[in-house]
Amino acid sequence: MSQRVTYAMPEDMPGESNELNKPPSFFPSESSREETRLSFGEPIKCVIEGAFTVQKEDGAPSYCVMLSDGERKLPIWIGPVEAVSIDDAMRANRPDRPNTHDLLRTVIDKLGAYVVKIVIDDLWNSTYYAKVFVEGEDDEPIEIDSRPSDAIAIAIRFNAPIFVSEGILDAAEEF
C-alpha cells in the first residue's frame, strides 16, 4: 500500500525559514534544501497518453501533457513550444530545422552518451521538477535537473522510460 503524501508548505518543513521560501535550486552548488527535501516515494514507470490543447473559458489555449501509470493520471501543464515538441516527437514528425530538444539529442549522441531515463520526483508549490539521467561511454550516470516538459520531450527522442514518484501520482489523484 502506498503512503499518502500531502503538500508541504514552507512553514511546515524543518530548517531555516529563509531557505524554505525559495523553490529547490536547479544548480547543485546552490542547493541547500537537500537535507529537508521530502521524499515522494519510489518511481513508477509511466507512459505518455498525449499532449493536449485545452481551451480556457476566456478562449485562450493551455497545453498539457498527460502521463499515466495505467491507473493514475498526472496532467502537467506546459508551454506551447514544449507541447509542439512533444507532439512532433510522438508522431515522428521532423521539423524543417531542429528545435532545442532535437539539438540536445544530437549533442548527447555526438558525445557518445544516451538518456537512460527521466524521473519526475519533486513538487514545490504546484511546480513539478524532473531529472534526466544520462550515461556516457564510462557508464557513469549523470543526473541533470530539468523541467518535466523538457525531460519528457528528450525522453521521447531517446525512447527512454519515464518515471514519476508514487507520491506525486497519488497527490495528482486528489485533484
Backbone torsions as a table, in degrees:
resi	resn	phi	psi	omega
1	MET	NA	134.7	-178.2
2	SER	-79.8	150.9	178.8
3	GLN	-85.3	132.3	-179.7
4	ARG	-75.6	127.6	-179.8
5	VAL	-112.3	133.8	176.7
6	THR	-108.8	156.8	177.9
7	TYR	-65.2	137.3	178.0
8	ALA	-103.4	137.4	174.4
9	MET	-96.2	154.1	-177.6
10	PRO	-51.0	-39.2	-177.3
11	GLU	-71.3	-15.7	178.7
12	ASP	-85.9	-13.6	-173.9
13	MET	-95.7	147.1	178.2
14	PRO	-73.6	159.9	173.9
15	GLY	112.2	-170.8	-178.7
16	GLU	-67.2	124.2	-176.9
17	SER	-65.7	-32.9	-179.2
18	ASN	-67.4	-28.5	178.5
19	GLU	-78.9	-26.9	-174.8
20	LEU	-82.9	-9.1	177.6
21	ASN	-83.8	-5.6	178.8
22	LYS	-106.1	148.3	174.9
23	PRO	-70.2	165.6	177.4
24	PRO	-59.5	142.8	-179.2
25	SER	-78.6	145.5	173.6
26	PHE	-83.6	-10.0	-176.4
27	PHE	-108.8	113.6	-173.8
28	PRO	-52.9	-36.2	-178.7
29	SER	-67.3	-20.7	-179.7
30	GLU	-98.1	-6.5	-175.4
31	SER	-77.0	125.0	176.4
32	SER	-124.3	7.1	-177.8
33	ARG	-97.6	-1.6	-174.0
34	GLU	-51.9	-41.7	-177.4
35	GLU	-73.1	-18.2	-179.7
36	THR	-109.2	3.6	-177.6
37	ARG	-67.1	131.0	177.3
38	LEU	-75.3	145.2	174.3
39	SER	-93.7	131.1	177.8
40	PHE	-98.9	16.3	173.6
41	GLY	90.5	-171.4	-176.4
42	GLU	-70.0	144.4	176.3
43	PRO	-72.6	137.6	179.5
44	ILE	-116.0	134.0	179.8
45	LYS	-68.2	133.8	-179.2
46	CYS	-128.2	164.1	175.3
47	VAL	-122.5	159.2	176.7
48	ILE	-88.7	123.1	175.9
49	GLU	-84.4	-25.0	176.9
50	GLY	155.5	169.8	173.4
51	ALA	-110.5	128.7	-171.5
52	PHE	-126.3	150.5	170.4
53	THR	-103.1	129.0	-179.7
54	VAL	-118.3	126.6	180.0
55	GLN	-83.6	122.7	176.8
56	LYS	-76.1	168.4	178.8
57	GLU	-61.0	-32.6	-179.3
58	ASP	-82.5	2.3	178.0
59	GLY	93.1	-11.7	-179.9
60	ALA	-77.1	140.9	178.8
61	PRO	-81.3	148.4	169.6
62	SER	-124.0	158.0	-176.0
63	TYR	-125.5	142.4	-174.2
64	CYS	-142.5	142.4	167.9
65	VAL	-113.0	132.2	-176.9
66	MET	-106.2	123.6	175.2
67	LEU	-108.6	152.9	179.9
68	SER	-149.3	145.1	172.6
69	ASP	-100.2	11.3	-178.5
70	GLY	101.6	-24.6	178.5
71	GLU	-120.9	-46.5	-178.1
72	ARG	-104.5	151.8	178.8
73	LYS	-120.0	144.8	178.1
74	LEU	-128.5	104.8	173.7
75	PRO	-83.0	132.3	177.1
76	ILE	-120.8	119.5	-179.2
77	TRP	-78.1	130.8	-173.3
78	ILE	-132.9	172.7	177.9
79	GLY	-83.5	165.3	-178.0
80	PRO	-64.8	-36.2	-179.8
81	VAL	-65.1	-44.1	179.4
82	GLU	-66.6	-37.3	178.3
83	ALA	-61.1	-45.0	178.8
84	VAL	-65.0	-42.2	-179.3
85	SER	-63.0	-43.5	178.6
86	ILE	-65.5	-47.4	-178.8
87	ASP	-62.6	-44.3	178.3
88	ASP	-59.4	-45.1	-178.9
89	ALA	-65.6	-39.3	179.3
90	MET	-64.8	-33.3	-179.5
91	ARG	-91.8	1.2	-177.3
92	ALA	60.0	30.2	173.7
93	ASN	-80.5	136.4	176.6
94	ARG	-109.7	122.8	177.6
95	PRO	-69.5	160.6	177.8
96	ASP	-58.5	-38.8	178.8
97	ARG	-122.6	144.2	-179.0
98	PRO	-66.3	138.5	173.8
99	ASN	-88.5	-176.7	-175.1
100	THR	-60.8	-39.6	-179.3
101	HIS	-68.7	-35.3	175.3
102	ASP	-67.1	-39.8	177.1
103	LEU	-60.2	-46.0	178.9
104	LEU	-61.6	-39.9	177.4
105	ARG	-58.5	-46.5	-179.4
106	THR	-63.6	-44.7	-179.6
107	VAL	-62.0	-47.4	-179.4
108	ILE	-61.9	-43.9	176.9
109	ASP	-58.6	-48.6	-177.1
110	LYS	-63.5	-26.4	177.5
111	LEU	-82.6	0.9	179.8
112	GLY	73.2	26.6	-178.6
113	ALA	-117.0	175.4	177.2
114	TYR	-153.1	159.1	178.1
115	VAL	-87.8	122.6	-178.4
116	VAL	-82.1	-43.7	-178.0
117	LYS	-170.0	167.1	167.6
118	ILE	-124.7	151.4	-179.7
119	VAL	-135.5	125.0	171.7
120	ILE	-95.3	109.3	-167.0
121	ASP	-133.0	7.5	-179.4
122	ASP	-146.4	155.0	-178.7
123	LEU	-144.4	129.6	179.8
124	TRP	-141.9	116.0	179.6
125	ASN	48.3	51.2	177.4
126	SER	70.3	12.9	177.0
127	THR	-112.1	126.2	178.3
128	TYR	-85.5	150.8	177.8
129	TYR	-126.6	144.7	-177.4
130	ALA	-133.2	166.9	175.1
131	LYS	-133.3	141.7	173.8
132	VAL	-106.9	127.6	179.9
133	PHE	-104.2	119.0	-176.6
134	VAL	-117.9	138.7	173.7
135	GLU	-122.6	140.9	178.9
136	GLY	-108.2	-160.8	-177.5
137	GLU	-63.7	-28.2	-179.6
138	ASP	-87.5	5.2	179.7
139	ASP	57.0	18.7	175.7
140	GLU	-86.7	113.9	-177.2
141	PRO	-67.8	141.2	176.8
142	ILE	-117.7	129.6	-179.4
143	GLU	-103.7	123.1	-176.5
144	ILE	-121.4	123.3	176.6
145	ASP	-66.2	144.9	-175.3
146	SER	-155.7	159.2	166.3
147	ARG	-73.6	144.6	179.6
148	PRO	-56.5	-39.4	-178.0
149	SER	-63.1	-41.4	177.8
150	ASP	-68.2	-42.0	179.2
151	ALA	-61.1	-42.2	179.6
152	ILE	-65.1	-44.4	179.4
153	ALA	-60.8	-37.2	178.6
154	ILE	-72.8	-42.5	180.0
155	ALA	-57.5	-41.6	179.7
156	ILE	-60.3	-43.4	-177.4
157	ARG	-66.0	-24.4	178.8
158	PHE	-104.9	2.4	-175.6
159	ASN	53.6	39.2	-178.2
160	ALA	-92.2	146.3	179.1
161	PRO	-69.2	152.4	179.4
162	ILE	-114.3	128.2	178.9
163	PHE	-120.4	147.3	175.1
164	VAL	-131.1	133.9	178.1
165	SER	-59.6	139.0	-174.6
166	GLU	-56.3	-40.9	-179.6
167	GLY	-64.0	-31.3	177.8
168	ILE	-71.0	-40.3	175.8
169	LEU	-63.6	-42.3	178.4
170	ASP	-62.4	-43.3	-178.7
171	ALA	-64.7	-37.4	179.9
172	ALA	-65.5	-30.8	179.7
173	GLU	-68.1	-22.7	-178.6
174	GLU	-73.3	-15.9	-176.6
175	PHE	-95.2	NA	NA
